[in-house]
Amino acid sequence: MTFLLRILLTAVVVVFLANFLPGVTVTGYWTAIVVALVLALLNLIVKPVLVLFTLPVTILTLGLFLIVINAIIILLVDAFVDGFEVSGFWIAVLFSLLLSIFQSLFYSIAERK
C-alpha cells in the first residue's frame, strides 16, 4: 500500500511541478502516474549503476554529482514516456531538486498518518 501511495504522491508532485516550471510539460494525470512508475523503476535499476560508475567523481564533489545523476534520470524518463517533456538539462536539474524536496515533505507527512 505504501508503494501505491508513494507513486500517487509522486504523480501529484509531477503535475504540480509541470504547471509551475516553464520547461516541463505533462499531458495528463495518467501520464504523471506513468512518469512516477518509470521514475521509480529507473531509480531502482539504473541509478545504483550510475552511482557506482561515477563514485570517484561523487566523492570528489562531496556528493553534489548525485544532482547530475538525478537530472540524467529525469531526462531518461523524458525519453521513455510520451507526454512528458523536459526542455533541457538545467530544467531537469531544477525539476529533480524540487521533486526531491516535495517528495520528502509529502512522504514524511504520509508516514505520520
Helices and strands as residue ranges (DSSP letters): H 2-20, E 24-26, H 29-53, H 55-60, H 65-80, E 84-86, H 89-112
